[in-house]
Amino acid sequence: MAPEQKLEQLRDILGSMGSVVIAYSGGADSSFLLHVASAVLKEKALAVTAFSPTYTGRERDQAMQFTASAGIAHCFIATEETNDERYSSNPPDRCYWCKQELFSRLKSIQYERGFNWIADGTNTDDHRDYRPGMRAACEFSVRSPLVEAGLAKEEIRALSRTMGLSTAERPSQPCLASRIPYGTPITIERLTMVERAEEILAGLGFTLCRVRHHETVARIEVPAEDLRRLLEDPVREAVISRFKNIGYRYVAVELQGYRTGSMNEAIGR
């Protein structure tokens, strides 16, 4: 089925839902879903964005700018997954406990405001990776309209370009905890170090990057085509000095380059 046909199917799905609370992160997928839902359902589509130490300030700002420019109803909620030992101990199913916290908050909003459904921005490609949060989605009857319509990541980006959405090329941005190896406790200090380190790289022009946190060691992942620039002065010197200023003793570069979900390799995924 062509992407345009899948888009029509998505519109039909959303129309049949009647009203929906959308878990809105500000990324390409949830922004596309929100844009279509708002066009179909008008004021019966509500964007809700969670904020906690696991999300960056830049993500919150981007989410707010998108909904404000489109005139879409949007609210923010504080989630407290970092206070839950089942999450903060950083087990392989960490994402499940995070999503359970998020969806329980969204369920309250759904009931309080009389909405029919909760939806998230999961697409068909997401099923290829290890995503324990999907179990929480099932438990809270959260729907994934992009999956129901059969839409994959590149199709969503292509349709977003056609619609002129500013989020079409936005890189994936999983939560900051995904940079910390399983078994290493998630703390505010570690999350802050990762956020600051990735902001440094973004400021140097690396739009797609990850800083994997190994205590005193920062392991940088950038696409293979960006490795040369990262390793050449003055960029190399700037990265080393700035990373050391935020608390890292050693700065390493992952020669395999950027890989989404690379931390899941440790659990055989």
Buried (B, 14 or more C-beta within 10 A) or exposed (E): EEBEEBBEBBBBBBEEBEBBBBBBBBBBBBBBBBBBBBBBBEEBBBBBBBBBBBBBEBBBEBBBEBBEEBEBEBEEBEBEBBEBEBBBBBBBBBBBBBBBBBBEBBBEBBEEEEBBBBBBBBBBBBEEEBBBBBEBBEEBEBBBBBBBBBBBBEBBBBBBEEBEBBBBEBEEBBBBBBBBEBEBEBBEEBBBBBBBBBBBBBEBEBEBBBBBBBBEEBBBBBBEEBBEEBEEEEBBEBBBEBBEEBBBEEBEBBEEBBEBBBBBEEEEE
